[in-house]
Amino acid sequence: MSVYVVGHKIPDSDSICGAIALANLKNAIDEPAIAARLGELSPETAFILESLVSRPLNSRLATPVKRYLSSIILS
């Protein structure tokens, strides 16, 4: 089962990039993870992702996942 890695409810650039980085790290050590977001991207964050991310974003970053989550565990 994959873990969804998310940041703030209203995501800024550092929380989105942090979610991507942590999900990539977890996947590298064989712990399935998916970077996701809870709210809408700011124009600045959208620009960063379009400019710097070399592969297509997964659908969980393209669409907020908040409505799909039944529970959130804070750690």
mmCIF file of the N, C-alpha and C atoms, coordinates in Angstrom:
data_MODEL
# 
_entry.id   MODEL 
# 
loop_
_atom_site.group_PDB 
_atom_site.id 
_atom_site.type_symbol 
_atom_site.label_atom_id 
_atom_site.label_alt_id 
_atom_site.label_comp_id 
_atom_site.label_asym_id 
_atom_site.label_entity_id 
_atom_site.label_seq_id 
_atom_site.pdbx_PDB_ins_code 
_atom_site.Cartn_x 
_atom_site.Cartn_y 
_atom_site.Cartn_z 
_atom_site.occupancy 
_atom_site.B_iso_or_equiv 
_atom_site.pdbx_formal_charge 
_atom_site.auth_seq_id 
_atom_site.auth_comp_id 
_atom_site.auth_asym_id 
_atom_site.auth_atom_id 
_atom_site.pdbx_PDB_model_num 
ATOM 1   N N  . MET A 1 1  ? 0.832   -1.168 0.000   1.00 0.00 ? 1  MET A N  1 
ATOM 2   C CA . MET A 1 1  ? 0.000   0.000  0.000   1.00 0.00 ? 1  MET A CA 1 
ATOM 3   C C  . MET A 1 1  ? 0.886   1.244  0.000   1.00 0.00 ? 1  MET A C  1 
ATOM 4   N N  . SER A 1 2  ? 0.560   2.200  -0.856  1.00 0.00 ? 2  SER A N  1 
ATOM 5   C CA . SER A 1 2  ? 1.326   3.438  -0.947  1.00 0.00 ? 2  SER A CA 1 
ATOM 6   C C  . SER A 1 2  ? 0.869   4.454  0.087   1.00 0.00 ? 2  SER A C  1 
ATOM 7   N N  . VAL A 1 3  ? 1.809   5.266  0.515   1.00 0.00 ? 3  VAL A N  1 
ATOM 8   C CA . VAL A 1 3  ? 1.546   6.383  1.413   1.00 0.00 ? 3  VAL A CA 1 
ATOM 9   C C  . VAL A 1 3  ? 1.452   7.640  0.552   1.00 0.00 ? 3  VAL A C  1 
ATOM 10  N N  . TYR A 1 4  ? 0.467   8.486  0.820   1.00 0.00 ? 4  TYR A N  1 
ATOM 11  C CA . TYR A 1 4  ? 0.392   9.784  0.159   1.00 0.00 ? 4  TYR A CA 1 
ATOM 12  C C  . TYR A 1 4  ? 1.191   10.783 0.979   1.00 0.00 ? 4  TYR A C  1 
ATOM 13  N N  . VAL A 1 5  ? 2.138   11.452 0.343   1.00 0.00 ? 5  VAL A N  1 
ATOM 14  C CA . VAL A 1 5  ? 2.958   12.462 1.006   1.00 0.00 ? 5  VAL A CA 1 
ATOM 15  C C  . VAL A 1 5  ? 2.418   13.828 0.596   1.00 0.00 ? 5  VAL A C  1 
ATOM 16  N N  . VAL A 1 6  ? 1.935   14.589 1.576   1.00 0.00 ? 6  VAL A N  1 
ATOM 17  C CA . VAL A 1 6  ? 1.356   15.902 1.300   1.00 0.00 ? 6  VAL A CA 1 
ATOM 18  C C  . VAL A 1 6  ? 1.976   16.943 2.218   1.00 0.00 ? 6  VAL A C  1 
ATOM 19  N N  . GLY A 1 7  ? 1.765   18.199 1.864   1.00 0.00 ? 7  GLY A N  1 
ATOM 20  C CA . GLY A 1 7  ? 2.233   19.301 2.697   1.00 0.00 ? 7  GLY A CA 1 
ATOM 21  C C  . GLY A 1 7  ? 1.055   20.042 3.289   1.00 0.00 ? 7  GLY A C  1 
ATOM 22  N N  . HIS A 1 8  ? 1.071   21.353 3.165   1.00 0.00 ? 8  HIS A N  1 
ATOM 23  C CA . HIS A 1 8  ? 0.038   22.211 3.740   1.00 0.00 ? 8  HIS A CA 1 
ATOM 24  C C  . HIS A 1 8  ? -1.311  22.054 3.032   1.00 0.00 ? 8  HIS A C  1 
ATOM 25  N N  . LYS A 1 9  ? -2.393  22.456 3.730   1.00 0.00 ? 9  LYS A N  1 
ATOM 26  C CA . LYS A 1 9  ? -3.720  22.469 3.107   1.00 0.00 ? 9  LYS A CA 1 
ATOM 27  C C  . LYS A 1 9  ? -3.760  23.468 1.954   1.00 0.00 ? 9  LYS A C  1 
ATOM 28  N N  . ILE A 1 10 ? -3.073  24.563 2.107   1.00 0.00 ? 10 ILE A N  1 
ATOM 29  C CA . ILE A 1 10 ? -2.923  25.541 1.023   1.00 0.00 ? 10 ILE A CA 1 
ATOM 30  C C  . ILE A 1 10 ? -1.445  25.482 0.630   1.00 0.00 ? 10 ILE A C  1 
ATOM 31  N N  . PRO A 1 11 ? -1.109  24.639 -0.349  1.00 0.00 ? 11 PRO A N  1 
ATOM 32  C CA . PRO A 1 11 ? 0.298   24.331 -0.610  1.00 0.00 ? 11 PRO A CA 1 
ATOM 33  C C  . PRO A 1 11 ? 1.066   25.495 -1.229  1.00 0.00 ? 11 PRO A C  1 
ATOM 34  N N  . ASP A 1 12 ? 2.287   25.681 -0.731  1.00 0.00 ? 12 ASP A N  1 
ATOM 35  C CA . ASP A 1 12 ? 3.202   26.623 -1.348  1.00 0.00 ? 12 ASP A CA 1 
ATOM 36  C C  . ASP A 1 12 ? 4.321   25.818 -1.997  1.00 0.00 ? 12 ASP A C  1 
ATOM 37  N N  . SER A 1 13 ? 5.247   26.508 -2.604  1.00 0.00 ? 13 SER A N  1 
ATOM 38  C CA . SER A 1 13 ? 6.292   25.822 -3.372  1.00 0.00 ? 13 SER A CA 1 
ATOM 39  C C  . SER A 1 13 ? 7.115   24.865 -2.523  1.00 0.00 ? 13 SER A C  1 
ATOM 40  N N  . ASP A 1 14 ? 7.492   25.281 -1.311  1.00 0.00 ? 14 ASP A N  1 
ATOM 41  C CA . ASP A 1 14 ? 8.330   24.397 -0.500  1.00 0.00 ? 14 ASP A CA 1 
ATOM 42  C C  . ASP A 1 14 ? 7.578   23.152 -0.048  1.00 0.00 ? 14 ASP A C  1 
ATOM 43  N N  . SER A 1 15 ? 6.284   23.239 0.223   1.00 0.00 ? 15 SER A N  1 
ATOM 44  C CA . SER A 1 15 ? 5.564   22.031 0.653   1.00 0.00 ? 15 SER A CA 1 
ATOM 45  C C  . SER A 1 15 ? 5.349   21.067 -0.511  1.00 0.00 ? 15 SER A C  1 
ATOM 46  N N  . ILE A 1 16 ? 5.126   21.590 -1.713  1.00 0.00 ? 16 ILE A N  1 
ATOM 47  C CA . ILE A 1 16 ? 4.974   20.723 -2.887  1.00 0.00 ? 16 ILE A CA 1 
ATOM 48  C C  . ILE A 1 16 ? 6.305   20.058 -3.220  1.00 0.00 ? 16 ILE A C  1 
ATOM 49  N N  . CYS A 1 17 ? 7.374   20.850 -3.265  1.00 0.00 ? 17 CYS A N  1 
ATOM 50  C CA . CYS A 1 17 ? 8.691   20.278 -3.584  1.00 0.00 ? 17 CYS A CA 1 
ATOM 51  C C  . CYS A 1 17 ? 9.136   19.309 -2.496  1.00 0.00 ? 17 CYS A C  1 
ATOM 52  N N  . GLY A 1 18 ? 8.817   19.603 -1.242  1.00 0.00 ? 18 GLY A N  1 
ATOM 53  C CA . GLY A 1 18 ? 9.134   18.683 -0.151  1.00 0.00 ? 18 GLY A CA 1 
ATOM 54  C C  . GLY A 1 18 ? 8.390   17.368 -0.280  1.00 0.00 ? 18 GLY A C  1 
ATOM 55  N N  . ALA A 1 19 ? 7.117   17.423 -0.669  1.00 0.00 ? 19 ALA A N  1 
ATOM 56  C CA . ALA A 1 19 ? 6.333   16.197 -0.865  1.00 0.00 ? 19 ALA A CA 1 
ATOM 57  C C  . ALA A 1 19 ? 6.921   15.358 -1.993  1.00 0.00 ? 19 ALA A C  1 
ATOM 58  N N  . ILE A 1 20 ? 7.324   16.015 -3.077  1.00 0.00 ? 20 ILE A N  1 
ATOM 59  C CA . ILE A 1 20 ? 7.940   15.296 -4.199  1.00 0.00 ? 20 ILE A CA 1 
ATOM 60  C C  . ILE A 1 20 ? 9.240   14.646 -3.750  1.00 0.00 ? 20 ILE A C  1 
ATOM 61  N N  . ALA A 1 21 ? 10.083  15.406 -3.037  1.00 0.00 ? 21 ALA A N  1 
ATOM 62  C CA . ALA A 1 21 ? 11.378  14.880 -2.596  1.00 0.00 ? 21 ALA A CA 1 
ATOM 63  C C  . ALA A 1 21 ? 11.212  13.707 -1.638  1.00 0.00 ? 21 ALA A C  1 
ATOM 64  N N  . LEU A 1 22 ? 10.312  13.835 -0.657  1.00 0.00 ? 22 LEU A N  1 
ATOM 65  C CA . LEU A 1 22 ? 10.128  12.749 0.309   1.00 0.00 ? 22 LEU A CA 1 
ATOM 66  C C  . LEU A 1 22 ? 9.539   11.513 -0.358  1.00 0.00 ? 22 LEU A C  1 
ATOM 67  N N  . ALA A 1 23 ? 8.590   11.692 -1.258  1.00 0.00 ? 23 ALA A N  1 
ATOM 68  C CA . ALA A 1 23 ? 8.023   10.539 -1.968  1.00 0.00 ? 23 ALA A CA 1 
ATOM 69  C C  . ALA A 1 23 ? 9.102   9.843  -2.797  1.00 0.00 ? 23 ALA A C  1 
ATOM 70  N N  . ASN A 1 24 ? 9.958   10.618 -3.464  1.00 0.00 ? 24 ASN A N  1 
ATOM 71  C CA . ASN A 1 24 ? 11.051  10.019 -4.239  1.00 0.00 ? 24 ASN A CA 1 
ATOM 72  C C  . ASN A 1 24 ? 12.018  9.259  -3.340  1.00 0.00 ? 24 ASN A C  1 
ATOM 73  N N  . LEU A 1 25 ? 12.350  9.823  -2.181  1.00 0.00 ? 25 LEU A N  1 
ATOM 74  C CA . LEU A 1 25 ? 13.238  9.142  -1.237  1.00 0.00 ? 25 LEU A CA 1 
ATOM 75  C C  . LEU A 1 25 ? 12.615  7.836  -0.756  1.00 0.00 ? 25 LEU A C  1 
ATOM 76  N N  . LYS A 1 26 ? 11.354  7.886  -0.349  1.00 0.00 ? 26 LYS A N  1 
ATOM 77  C CA . LYS A 1 26 ? 10.689  6.677  0.139   1.00 0.00 ? 26 LYS A CA 1 
ATOM 78  C C  . LYS A 1 26 ? 10.643  5.605  -0.948  1.00 0.00 ? 26 LYS A C  1 
ATOM 79  N N  . ASN A 1 27 ? 10.356  5.996  -2.186  1.00 0.00 ? 27 ASN A N  1 
ATOM 80  C CA . ASN A 1 27 ? 10.339  5.024  -3.277  1.00 0.00 ? 27 ASN A CA 1 
ATOM 81  C C  . ASN A 1 27 ? 11.727  4.434  -3.525  1.00 0.00 ? 27 ASN A C  1 
ATOM 82  N N  . ALA A 1 28 ? 12.767  5.248  -3.348  1.00 0.00 ? 28 ALA A N  1 
ATOM 83  C CA . ALA A 1 28 ? 14.135  4.772  -3.552  1.00 0.00 ? 28 ALA A CA 1 
ATOM 84  C C  . ALA A 1 28 ? 14.535  3.720  -2.524  1.00 0.00 ? 28 ALA A C  1 
ATOM 85  N N  . ILE A 1 29 ? 13.914  3.753  -1.340  1.00 0.00 ? 29 ILE A N  1 
ATOM 86  C CA . ILE A 1 29 ? 14.233  2.756  -0.311  1.00 0.00 ? 29 ILE A CA 1 
ATOM 87  C C  . ILE A 1 29 ? 13.117  1.710  -0.197  1.00 0.00 ? 29 ILE A C  1 
ATOM 88  N N  . ASP A 1 30 ? 12.402  1.537  -1.307  1.00 0.00 ? 30 ASP A N  1 
ATOM 89  C CA . ASP A 1 30 ? 11.355  0.510  -1.415  1.00 0.00 ? 30 ASP A CA 1 
ATOM 90  C C  . ASP A 1 30 ? 10.207  0.678  -0.428  1.00 0.00 ? 30 ASP A C  1 
ATOM 91  N N  . GLU A 1 31 ? 9.855   1.912  -0.142  1.00 0.00 ? 31 GLU A N  1 
ATOM 92  C CA . GLU A 1 31 ? 8.651   2.216  0.636   1.00 0.00 ? 31 GLU A CA 1 
ATOM 93  C C  . GLU A 1 31 ? 7.720   2.991  -0.289  1.00 0.00 ? 31 GLU A C  1 
ATOM 94  N N  . PRO A 1 32 ? 6.702   2.336  -0.845  1.00 0.00 ? 32 PRO A N  1 
ATOM 95  C CA . PRO A 1 32 ? 5.847   2.982  -1.844  1.00 0.00 ? 32 PRO A CA 1 
ATOM 96  C C  . PRO A 1 32 ? 5.215   4.276  -1.325  1.00 0.00 ? 32 PRO A C  1 
ATOM 97  N N  . ALA A 1 33 ? 5.383   5.347  -2.089  1.00 0.00 ? 33 ALA A N  1 
ATOM 98  C CA . ALA A 1 33 ? 4.838   6.648  -1.708  1.00 0.00 ? 33 ALA A CA 1 
ATOM 99  C C  . ALA A 1 33 ? 4.442   7.424  -2.955  1.00 0.00 ? 33 ALA A C  1 
ATOM 100 N N  . ILE A 1 34 ? 3.434   8.275  -2.798  1.00 0.00 ? 34 ILE A N  1 
ATOM 101 C CA . ILE A 1 34 ? 2.936   9.102  -3.888  1.00 0.00 ? 34 ILE A CA 1 
ATOM 102 C C  . ILE A 1 34 ? 2.893   10.545 -3.402  1.00 0.00 ? 34 ILE A C  1 
ATOM 103 N N  . ALA A 1 35 ? 3.570   11.436 -4.118  1.00 0.00 ? 35 ALA A N  1 
ATOM 104 C CA . ALA A 1 35 ? 3.486   12.859 -3.795  1.00 0.00 ? 35 ALA A CA 1 
ATOM 105 C C  . ALA A 1 35 ? 2.108   13.356 -4.203  1.00 0.00 ? 35 ALA A C  1 
ATOM 106 N N  . ALA A 1 36 ? 1.483   14.133 -3.324  1.00 0.00 ? 36 ALA A N  1 
ATOM 107 C CA . ALA A 1 36 ? 0.136   14.635 -3.600  1.00 0.00 ? 36 ALA A CA 1 
ATOM 108 C C  . ALA A 1 36 ? -0.003  16.027 -3.004  1.00 0.00 ? 36 ALA A C  1 
ATOM 109 N N  . ARG A 1 37 ? -1.147  16.656 -3.273  1.00 0.00 ? 37 ARG A N  1 
ATOM 110 C CA . ARG A 1 37 ? -1.407  17.974 -2.696  1.00 0.00 ? 37 ARG A CA 1 
ATOM 111 C C  . ARG A 1 37 ? -2.833  18.034 -2.198  1.00 0.00 ? 37 ARG A C  1 
ATOM 112 N N  . LEU A 1 38 ? -3.065  18.888 -1.226  1.00 0.00 ? 38 LEU A N  1 
ATOM 113 C CA . LEU A 1 38 ? -4.394  19.020 -0.637  1.00 0.00 ? 38 LEU A CA 1 
ATOM 114 C C  . LEU A 1 38 ? -5.176  20.192 -1.212  1.00 0.00 ? 38 LEU A C  1 
ATOM 115 N N  . GLY A 1 39 ? -4.503  21.201 -1.719  1.00 0.00 ? 39 GLY A N  1 
ATOM 116 C CA . GLY A 1 39 ? -5.187  22.387 -2.228  1.00 0.00 ? 39 GLY A CA 1 
ATOM 117 C C  . GLY A 1 39 ? -4.680  22.778 -3.602  1.00 0.00 ? 39 GLY A C  1 
ATOM 118 N N  . GLU A 1 40 ? -5.131  23.935 -4.056  1.00 0.00 ? 40 GLU A N  1 
ATOM 119 C CA . GLU A 1 40 ? -4.758  24.426 -5.378  1.00 0.00 ? 40 GLU A CA 1 
ATOM 120 C C  . GLU A 1 40 ? -3.318  24.939 -5.394  1.00 0.00 ? 40 GLU A C  1 
ATOM 121 N N  . LEU A 1 41 ? -2.651  24.773 -6.539  1.00 0.00 ? 41 LEU A N  1 
ATOM 122 C CA . LEU A 1 41 ? -1.299  25.293 -6.711  1.00 0.00 ? 41 LEU A CA 1 
ATOM 123 C C  . LEU A 1 41 ? -1.345  26.796 -6.952  1.00 0.00 ? 41 LEU A C  1 
ATOM 124 N N  . SER A 1 42 ? -0.363  27.494 -6.408  1.00 0.00 ? 42 SER A N  1 
ATOM 125 C CA . SER A 1 42 ? -0.229  28.918 -6.717  1.00 0.00 ? 42 SER A CA 1 
ATOM 126 C C  . SER A 1 42 ? 0.378   29.039 -8.115  1.00 0.00 ? 42 SER A C  1 
ATOM 127 N N  . PRO A 1 43 ? 0.221   30.179 -8.773  1.00 0.00 ? 43 PRO A N  1 
ATOM 128 C CA . PRO A 1 43 ? 0.849   30.362 -10.086 1.00 0.00 ? 43 PRO A CA 1 
ATOM 129 C C  . PRO A 1 43 ? 2.366   30.165 -10.022 1.00 0.00 ? 43 PRO A C  1 
ATOM 130 N N  . GLU A 1 44 ? 2.995   30.619 -8.924  1.00 0.00 ? 44 GLU A N  1 
ATOM 131 C CA . GLU A 1 44 ? 4.444   30.452 -8.757  1.00 0.00 ? 44 GLU A CA 1 
ATOM 132 C C  . GLU A 1 44 ? 4.827   28.973 -8.727  1.00 0.00 ? 44 GLU A C  1 
ATOM 133 N N  . THR A 1 45 ? 4.108   28.178 -7.950  1.00 0.00 ? 45 THR A N  1 
ATOM 134 C CA . THR A 1 45 ? 4.407   26.752 -7.838  1.00 0.00 ? 45 THR A CA 1 
ATOM 135 C C  . THR A 1 45 ? 4.150   26.042 -9.155  1.00 0.00 ? 45 THR A C  1 
ATOM 136 N N  . ALA A 1 46 ? 3.074   26.381 -9.837  1.00 0.00 ? 46 ALA A N  1 
ATOM 137 C CA . ALA A 1 46 ? 2.784   25.780 -11.145 1.00 0.00 ? 46 ALA A CA 1 
ATOM 138 C C  . ALA A 1 46 ? 3.915   26.082 -12.122 1.00 0.00 ? 46 ALA A C  1 
ATOM 139 N N  . PHE A 1 47 ? 4.428   27.316 -12.105 1.00 0.00 ? 47 PHE A N  1 
ATOM 140 C CA . PHE A 1 47 ? 5.537   27.692 -12.975 1.00 0.00 ? 47 PHE A CA 1 
ATOM 141 C C  . PHE A 1 47 ? 6.783   26.874 -12.655 1.00 0.00 ? 47 PHE A C  1 
ATOM 142 N N  . ILE A 1 48 ? 7.094   26.730 -11.379 1.00 0.00 ? 48 ILE A N  1 
ATOM 143 C CA . ILE A 1 48 ? 8.266   25.950 -10.971 1.00 0.00 ? 48 ILE A CA 1 
ATOM 144 C C  . ILE A 1 48 ? 8.149   24.517 -11.469 1.00 0.00 ? 48 ILE A C  1 
ATOM 145 N N  . LEU A 1 49 ? 7.000   23.905 -11.263 1.00 0.00 ? 49 LEU A N  1 
ATOM 146 C CA . LEU A 1 49 ? 6.826   22.511 -11.673 1.00 0.00 ? 49 LEU A CA 1 
ATOM 147 C C  . LEU A 1 49 ? 6.890   22.362 -13.189 1.00 0.00 ? 49 LEU A C  1 
ATOM 148 N N  . GLU A 1 50 ? 6.265   23.272 -13.923 1.00 0.00 ? 50 GLU A N  1 
ATOM 149 C CA . GLU A 1 50 ? 6.302   23.207 -15.385 1.00 0.00 ? 50 GLU A CA 1 
ATOM 150 C C  . GLU A 1 50 ? 7.714   23.421 -15.914 1.00 0.00 ? 50 GLU A C  1 
ATOM 151 N N  . SER A 1 51 ? 8.485   24.276 -15.257 1.00 0.00 ? 51 SER A N  1 
ATOM 152 C CA . SER A 1 51 ? 9.829   24.619 -15.724 1.00 0.00 ? 51 SER A CA 1 
ATOM 153 C C  . SER A 1 51 ? 10.896  23.612 -15.328 1.00 0.00 ? 51 SER A C  1 
ATOM 154 N N  . LEU A 1 52 ? 10.777  23.036 -14.140 1.00 0.00 ? 52 LEU A N  1 
ATOM 155 C CA . LEU A 1 52 ? 11.882  22.265 -13.588 1.00 0.00 ? 52 LEU A CA 1 
ATOM 156 C C  . LEU A 1 52 ? 11.663  20.763 -13.490 1.00 0.00 ? 52 LEU A C  1 
ATOM 157 N N  . VAL A 1 53 ? 10.437  20.309 -13.495 1.00 0.00 ? 53 VAL A N  1 
ATOM 158 C CA . VAL A 1 53 ? 10.193  18.874 -13.352 1.00 0.00 ? 53 VAL A CA 1 
ATOM 159 C C  . VAL A 1 53 ? 10.328  18.230 -14.719 1.00 0.00 ? 53 VAL A C  1 
ATOM 160 N N  . SER A 1 54 ? 11.236  17.254 -14.828 1.00 0.00 ? 54 SER A N  1 
ATOM 161 C CA . SER A 1 54 ? 11.560  16.672 -16.130 1.00 0.00 ? 54 SER A CA 1 
ATOM 162 C C  . SER A 1 54 ? 10.591  15.597 -16.588 1.00 0.00 ? 54 SER A C  1 
ATOM 163 N N  . ARG A 1 55 ? 9.793   15.065 -15.685 1.00 0.00 ? 55 ARG A N  1 
ATOM 164 C CA . ARG A 1 55 ? 8.829   14.036 -16.086 1.00 0.00 ? 55 ARG A CA 1 
ATOM 165 C C  . ARG A 1 55 ? 7.420   14.525 -15.756 1.00 0.00 ? 55 ARG A C  1 
ATOM 166 N N  . PRO A 1 56 ? 6.426   13.958 -16.410 1.00 0.00 ? 56 PRO A N  1 
ATOM 167 C CA . PRO A 1 56 ? 5.056   14.413 -16.129 1.00 0.00 ? 56 PRO A CA 1 
ATOM 168 C C  . PRO A 1 56 ? 4.677   14.192 -14.666 1.00 0.00 ? 56 PRO A C  1 
ATOM 169 N N  . LEU A 1 57 ? 3.910   15.099 -14.117 1.00 0.00 ? 57 LEU A N  1 
ATOM 170 C CA . LEU A 1 57 ? 3.446   14.963 -12.742 1.00 0.00 ? 57 LEU A CA 1 
ATOM 171 C C  . LEU A 1 57 ? 2.390   13.880 -12.664 1.00 0.00 ? 57 LEU A C  1 
ATOM 172 N N  . ASN A 1 58 ? 2.397   13.149 -11.563 1.00 0.00 ? 58 ASN A N  1 
ATOM 173 C CA . ASN A 1 58 ? 1.329   12.160 -11.394 1.00 0.00 ? 58 ASN A CA 1 
ATOM 174 C C  . ASN A 1 58 ? 0.014   12.893 -11.159 1.00 0.00 ? 58 ASN A C  1 
ATOM 175 N N  . SER A 1 59 ? -1.063  12.188 -11.354 1.00 0.00 ? 59 SER A N  1 
ATOM 176 C CA . SER A 1 59 ? -2.381  12.819 -11.278 1.00 0.00 ? 59 SER A CA 1 
ATOM 177 C C  . SER A 1 59 ? -2.683  13.359 -9.883  1.00 0.00 ? 59 SER A C  1 
ATOM 178 N N  . ARG A 1 60 ? -2.026  12.844 -8.855  1.00 0.00 ? 60 ARG A N  1 
ATOM 179 C CA . ARG A 1 60 ? -2.273  13.320 -7.494  1.00 0.00 ? 60 ARG A CA 1 
ATOM 180 C C  . ARG A 1 60 ? -1.688  14.711 -7.270  1.00 0.00 ? 60 ARG A C  1 
ATOM 181 N N  . LEU A 1 61 ? -0.692  15.092 -8.067  1.00 0.00 ? 61 LEU A N  1 
ATOM 182 C CA . LEU A 1 61 ? -0.199  16.463 -7.985  1.00 0.00 ? 61 LEU A CA 1 
ATOM 183 C C  . LEU A 1 61 ? -0.999  17.365 -8.911  1.00 0.00 ? 61 LEU A C  1 
ATOM 184 N N  . ALA A 1 62 ? -1.563  16.791 -9.961  1.00 0.00 ? 62 ALA A N  1 
ATOM 185 C CA . ALA A 1 62 ? -2.356  17.579 -10.895 1.00 0.00 ? 62 ALA A CA 1 
ATOM 186 C C  . ALA A 1 62 ? -3.733  17.902 -10.321 1.00 0.00 ? 62 ALA A C  1 
ATOM 187 N N  . THR A 1 63 ? -4.242  17.050 -9.438  1.00 0.00 ? 63 THR A N  1 
ATOM 188 C CA . THR A 1 63 ? -5.580  17.215 -8.853  1.00 0.00 ? 63 THR A CA 1 
ATOM 189 C C  . THR A 1 63 ? -5.472  17.103 -7.334  1.00 0.00 ? 63 THR A C  1 
ATOM 190 N N  . PRO A 1 64 ? -6.098  18.005 -6.583  1.00 0.00 ? 64 PRO A N  1 
ATOM 191 C CA . PRO A 1 64 ? -6.056  17.878 -5.120  1.00 0.00 ? 64 PRO A CA 1 
ATOM 192 C C  . PRO A 1 64 ? -6.668  16.559 -4.650  1.00 0.00 ? 64 PRO A C  1 
ATOM 193 N N  . VAL A 1 65 ? -6.052  15.922 -3.652  1.00 0.00 ? 65 VAL A N  1 
ATOM 194 C CA . VAL A 1 65 ? -6.532  14.622 -3.166  1.00 0.00 ? 65 VAL A CA 1 
ATOM 195 C C  . VAL A 1 65 ? -7.375  14.722 -1.904  1.00 0.00 ? 65 VAL A C  1 
ATOM 196 N N  . LYS A 1 66 ? -7.524  15.898 -1.340  1.00 0.00 ? 66 LYS A N  1 
ATOM 197 C CA . LYS A 1 66 ? -8.213  16.051 -0.055  1.00 0.00 ? 66 LYS A CA 1 
ATOM 198 C C  . LYS A 1 66 ? -9.574  15.363 -0.040  1.00 0.00 ? 66 LYS A C  1 
ATOM 199 N N  . ARG A 1 67 ? -10.334 15.495 -1.099  1.00 0.00 ? 67 ARG A N  1 
ATOM 200 C CA . ARG A 1 67 ? -11.677 14.904 -1.124  1.00 0.00 ? 67 ARG A CA 1 
ATOM 201 C C  . ARG A 1 67 ? -11.656 13.385 -1.222  1.00 0.00 ? 67 ARG A C  1 
ATOM 202 N N  . TYR A 1 68 ? -10.511 12.783 -1.589  1.00 0.00 ? 68 TYR A N  1 
ATOM 203 C CA . TYR A 1 68 ? -10.416 11.337 -1.743  1.00 0.00 ? 68 TYR A CA 1 
ATOM 204 C C  . TYR A 1 68 ? -9.902  10.628 -0.494  1.00 0.00 ? 68 TYR A C  1 
ATOM 205 N N  . LEU A 1 69 ? -9.381  11.375 0.454   1.00 0.00 ? 69 LEU A N  1 
ATOM 206 C CA . LEU A 1 69 ? -8.786  10.765 1.636   1.00 0.00 ? 69 LEU A CA 1 
ATOM 207 C C  . LEU A 1 69 ? -9.838  10.563 2.716   1.00 0.00 ? 69 LEU A C  1 
ATOM 208 N N  . SER A 1 70 ? -9.884  9.362  3.260   1.00 0.00 ? 70 SER A N  1 
ATOM 209 C CA . SER A 1 70 ? -10.851 9.093  4.322   1.00 0.00 ? 70 SER A CA 1 
ATOM 210 C C  . SER A 1 70 ? -10.289 9.447  5.697   1.00 0.00 ? 70 SER A C  1 
ATOM 211 N N  . SER A 1 71 ? -8.970  9.402  5.830   1.00 0.00 ? 71 SER A N  1 
ATOM 212 C CA . SER A 1 71 ? -8.359  9.792  7.093   1.00 0.00 ? 71 SER A CA 1 
ATOM 213 C C  . SER A 1 71 ? -6.955  10.304 6.833   1.00 0.00 ? 71 SER A C  1 
ATOM 214 N N  . ILE A 1 72 ? -6.510  11.169 7.699   1.00 0.00 ? 72 ILE A N  1 
ATOM 215 C CA . ILE A 1 72 ? -5.167  11.723 7.590   1.00 0.00 ? 72 ILE A CA 1 
ATOM 216 C C  . ILE A 1 72 ? -4.461  11.481 8.910   1.00 0.00 ? 72 ILE A C  1 
ATOM 217 N N  . ILE A 1 73 ? -3.266  10.901 8.832   1.00 0.00 ? 73 ILE A N  1 
ATOM 218 C CA . ILE A 1 73 ? -2.468  10.641 10.020  1.00 0.00 ? 73 ILE A CA 1 
ATOM 219 C C  . ILE A 1 73 ? -1.351  11.675 10.059  1.00 0.00 ? 73 ILE A C  1 
ATOM 220 N N  . LEU A 1 74 ? -1.290  12.458 11.106  1.00 0.00 ? 74 LEU A N  1 
ATOM 221 C CA . LEU A 1 74 ? -0.240  13.452 11.256  1.00 0.00 ? 74 LEU A CA 1 
ATOM 222 C C  . LEU A 1 74 ? 0.929   12.830 11.994  1.00 0.00 ? 74 LEU A C  1 
ATOM 223 N N  . SER A 1 75 ? 2.112   13.050 11.448  1.00 0.00 ? 75 SER A N  1 
ATOM 224 C CA . SER A 1 75 ? 3.297   12.523 12.134  1.00 0.00 ? 75 SER A CA 1 
ATOM 225 C C  . SER A 1 75 ? 4.404   13.538 12.116  1.00 0.00 ? 75 SER A C  1 
# 
